């Protein structure tokens, strides 16, 4: 479920032309979040008995969109990981972040799940579900903010540091409110057969969260109006759509319709893929033989080599997603003995899903952050 993209919105090199898009005005609108505004109203007219067929459809969509979105983060993060861990071309801070997210975090999580499963500690494992929901919400709002920053750079409609602070404060305020609301509405639940418990917050904390979210939203609207006036009526509109969809449609009102909960992860993943596919396309275009015809010649119908390599990257993401979300937990369930009476029959599906979701947050928080030389080199070309 989830991109940080805390990139700088300082003006890029003069060679960058105005009005750039990731893929085009319509494609950017739909992929970055605009499709949410079209789909949500329709779901209110879908009878509740169609929830089963829609859920089945979203399982198929997961193979095509959700799983590759997670897999692509691994493909990019661990590419040339040795060089990143040694700090070759990266400052010390970024080097340590790569080591922490790429080595230490997965090791800690592996030890946590191994201990929880070996001791049949359902209470401990249930905390992992809480952690996943916590990080997923955080990840959603940071990705929405990041998409706005990307579109601002592409359109050369920049936000100053004060504007960005307003946007970030609003992101966190809305996320905290949504998280508190979820904890109040759902005190306990089942996730892949394991019980988990939420943390009920005092009513006065929830009231403060509401005031903070409303106040920061109002401040954000005023900031955007002022920015619109200063830009002569121009704003990075697709980025604003992505920001609004991520915060309000996918987080704050996600529980407004049970069917909407089924669709939101795919829309979030599609938003991520828009950036990753563009990024990878620019990476492949930078290879010396990018424009040459592929071998054998029959493959030339697919275009030059760089397009074929991008296609291979996408197919590889689909295969890696299937491996991680289905094949590995299926094999582990069949081969590794554990107490199914206590931990249920889907323990490894539970572990893998939470592991990837939480780890995904840490990977993206490193890859797409300000100061990463690869982001500035390949994302805005």
Buried (B, 14 or more C-beta within 10 A) or exposed (E): BBBBBBBBBEEBEEEEEEEBBBBEEEBBBBBBBBBBBEBBEEBEEEEEEEBEEBEEBBEEBBBBBBBBBBBBBBBBBEEEEEEBBEBEEBEEEBBBBBBBBBEEBBEEBEEBBEEBBEEBBBEBBBBBBBBBBBBBBBBBBBBBBBBBBBBBBBBBBBBEEEBBEBBBBBBBBBBBBBBBBBBBEEEEEEBBBBBBBBEEBEEEEBEBBBEBBEEBBEBBEEBBEEBBEEBEEBBBBBBBBBBBBBBBBBBBBBEEBEBBBBBBBBBBBBBBBBBBBBBBBBBBBEEEEBEEBBEEEEBBEEBBBBBBBBBEBBEBBBBBBBEBBBEBBEEBBEEEEBEEEEBBEBBBBBBBBBBBBBBBBBBBBBBBBBBBEBBBEBBBB
